Amino acid sequence: MRPIYDAIVKAVNGFGPDVVVAPKKAYVSLRRGKQFAIIQPSTKTRVDVGINLKGVAPGKRLEASGSFNSMVTHRVRLAGAGEVDAQMIAWLKQAYDAS
């Protein structure tokens, strides 16, 4: 799961010098002025990324967070670093810009 984490952190660190990667007990918080996303290992083969995208309708890949985590509005399930693609990075950037 480390390659997924590394790909996400590399992408968000490119957004600006104010990105803070803050490890918590069960997940890693991605913050600017406030939290805009979280990275959470969910199974041995999957990492879930929670993203704060208020006002964005869920879709096939961008799910409503539901009971996953109340601090985010959406969730994306990732099984490999290749899934940290342009679409995923765009969602993270949108959340970063809004935070």
N, C-alpha and C positions, 0 to 999 in steps of 0.2 A: 504494500500500500504506500510505501515511501515515495515511489516515483510519481504517484498522483499528487501527494502532498507537495513535493518539490516543484512540480509543474504549476500548481496553483499559486504557491508562494512566489515563484519567479515571475509569474504574470502580474500579480497584484503589486509586487514591489516596483514594477515598471509604471504604475499609475501615478506615483509621486512620492516625495520624501516623507510624507506624513502618515504612511501606512504603518500600523503597529500590528505585529503578529504576537498575540498574547495567549500562551498555553493555559488551559484550565484543566480541571480534573478529567472530564470526559470528552473534551473537544478543544479545538484551537480557534480563538476568536480573531477575526480580521476587523480592525478598527481604523477609523480616521477620527473625526470628532466623536463619532459614536460607532457602534458595531454595524458593519454592513454585510458581514457574512460569517459563517462558521464552517470549519472542516471537522467532520466527525467520523471516525471509523465505526462502521455499523456491523459488518460481518468480517470474516476472514478474507473475503474476496471483494468487498465493496466499501467505498467511502461515500458518505452522504455530505453534500454541501448545501448548507442552508443559506439563503440569500434574502435580504430585505429589499423587496421590489413592490412597494405599496402601489396599488392602482394598476398593476400588470396582471392580465388574465392568465391563469395557468394554461398550459398546453400539454402536449404528449410527453415531452421530456422535462419541462419545467412544471413540476407538480405543486399543488397547494401544500403547505407544510403540514397541515392537519395536526396530528398529535406528535409529530416528529420533534418539534421544538417551538415553544411559544414566542421565542425572541426573534424568529424569522418568519417571513410570509410564504416562502417557496422552498422547495427542495429539489436537488438534482442528484440522481444516483449514478456514481461513477465506478466502473469495474476495471478501468485501465487508464494510464496516463494519456493515451491517444484520445480519450474522450474530453480532455481539457483542450477543447478546440476553440475556434474563433467565436462561435455562438456562446459557449460557456464563459469565455473571457469577456465578451460584450455584456452579458448579464452582470458579471461581477463589476465591470466598469460602470455600468448604469447605477448599481447600488452604491458604489464608491462615490460617484458624482453627487448622489442624493444625500449622502451622509454628512 
